[in-house]
Amino acid sequence: MNVDVLFNQFPILKSERFTLKKIEERHLDEVFEIYSNDHVFTYCGIIPKHNKATVKNMIGHFERDYLKKSKIKWGIFANDNPDHLLGIMEAFDFHQKVNMVTIGYLLSEAHWGKGVATEAVSLLLHFLFMDVNVNRIQAEVMPQNETSKKVLLKNGFKKEGTLRQATLWSGKGIVDLEIYGMLKEDYEKGT
């Protein structure tokens, strides 16, 4: 894993329709729209944030986590409206010895069902496998989250199993998690 590609300079990723780039304080209203929506967090391990000051602090935490080299959160922006945040992609749990990373994503409810998450995940996969040289990418999904599972399957992930009562998620208690994974060799065969 080439962590320098990740952390020497904030990586900006572009596709035909979308750009993944840094979330800044000027995006506060859109970040708040996502984090304050209870529907967005139905299947997530954190609880919604209904206080704008709390969300403003979170944007600062995005930067702090990046500087600590523990997590990267990208904003998903449409190229035809480059200042409007559609959602958030993240890469975290960088296991360098295993050469593995976990990803996650959230979209503003207004952008559900439009292929945004599918394309953003595809963009992130290409970057992590080809530029960062990660060997394994995984995602953890609550079994009820059919939409998120479809995004992963469309991108070539395989369901590897269910971890029963395996983790404590805020607001949810102890939950089962399905693990979806992809290896670089799977990615290269599929592209």
N, C-alpha and C positions, 0 to 999 in steps of 0.2 A: 504494500500500500504506500503510495507516494503522498504522504501527508503535506508535503510542501505545496502540492497543487491545490490542496484544500485550504491551507491556512496561511500561506505567504501573502496572498491578496484575495479578497473576497471574490469567489468565482461567479461570473455572470454567464448563464447558459441561455442559448437562443435556439428556437425552432422557427418554423415558418409562421406559426400563429402566436407563440408565447415567448416570453422572456422570464427567466427566474433570476431575481436580483435581490439585493439587500432591502430589507424593510426599514424604513426610517420613521422618525417621529411625525413627519408630515402625512404619513399614512394612518395616523391614529384613528380617524373616524371609521375607516374600512376595517382595521384590525378589531376595533371595538364592535363593529357590526357582526363580525365572525364570532368573537369570544363571548359576546353577550347573548347569542342565540342558543336557546336550550336545545333546539332540534339538531344543531351542528354537533352537539356533545352527547347525543343519545348513546353513542357507542364508543366514547372516548374515555380515557383514564384520568381526565381532569374535569373539574366542574366549571360551568360557565362563569364568566366574570361580568358582573353587572355594574361595576364602578369604573368609570373612565380613567380615573387617576391610577387605579391598579393596572389597567391595560397599558397606560403610558409607561409605567415602571417596567412592565413586561418587555416592552420594546427595548428598553435599556438592558434588560437581562439577555435578550437575543444577542446583543453586541458583546456583553460580558462572556456568555457561553462560547461565542466564536473566538474571542481573544484567549480564553482558557483552553481552546482546542477540544472542547467536549461535545459541541453540537453546532450544526449550521441550520439556520432557518432562512429559507428563501421566500420572498413574495412571488406569487404567480401573477404576471401582468400580461394582458393582451397587447400584441404589438401595435394594433390600431388604436389603443387607448393606454399608452404606456405609464400613466400615473394612477390608474385605477386598479387597486388590489382585488384580485379575484379569489385568491386563496393562499395557503401557506404549505410549503413542502419542507420536510426536515430530514436530516441525516444525523444519526446519533449512535451511541454505543459502538464507538470505533474500537474493534478488537484487533489490534495490529498483529498479535502473534498468530491469530487464526485468519487474518486478512478478511475481516467481515464487518459489515455495517448494517444497522437497522434504519429503515425509512418510515415516514409517516406523512400524512397530508390531511388538510382541512380545506373545505371550500365554503365560501359565502353561499348561503342557501339559494340566492338568486342565480347562481351559476351551476347548480346541480343539473345533471342529465344532459350536458352539452359537450361531453368529451374532454373537458378541461383537465380533470384529474388524470385520465388515461394518457393524454399527451404529455402532461407535466411529468408523470412517472417515467414515461418513455425517455424523455429528455434527461432526467436524472440518472436513469440506468446507463445510458450511453456514456455520460460523463464519468460515473463511478467505475464502470468496467473498463472503459477505453483510456481515460485520462488519468484517473487515480490508480488504476490497476488493482481494484478490489477483486477478490475471488468469489465472495459470497455476499448477497444482499438479501435481507429478510424483512418481513413485516408481520406484526402481530395484530390479529383482528378478532373482535368479539364474534362468536358464531352467528349471531343474529344480523350482523352487518353485511347483508347480501350485496349491497351496492359497492362497498369497498372491495369485497372479494372479486367481483366482476372486473374492477379496474386492474387488480393484480393478475387475474387469469388472462385478460386480454393482452397483458404485457409479457406473458410467458412464465409467470411464477407457477410453482407447483404447491399444492397443499401438502404439507409434510406431516401434519398431525394436529392433535388437540392436546393442549396442556390443561388437564382438568383441575379446577379450583387452584390455579397456579400463581395468581397474583392478586394483590389488593389494589383496586383502582378507586380513586377518590369519587365519592358519590355513588359508587356501584357495589362496594364491598368486595368480597372474594369472587373472582370471575374465572371462567374458562377462557382460554385464548387459542385460536387456531393460528398455526405458524405457516406462513407462505415463504418459500425461498427460491432463489435462483443462483446458479453458479455461472461464472464467466464462460465456461465451456458450453452451457445451455444457451447463453445469450449469443455467443458467436455462431452456434449452429442455426439459431433462429433468424439471424440478421443477414 
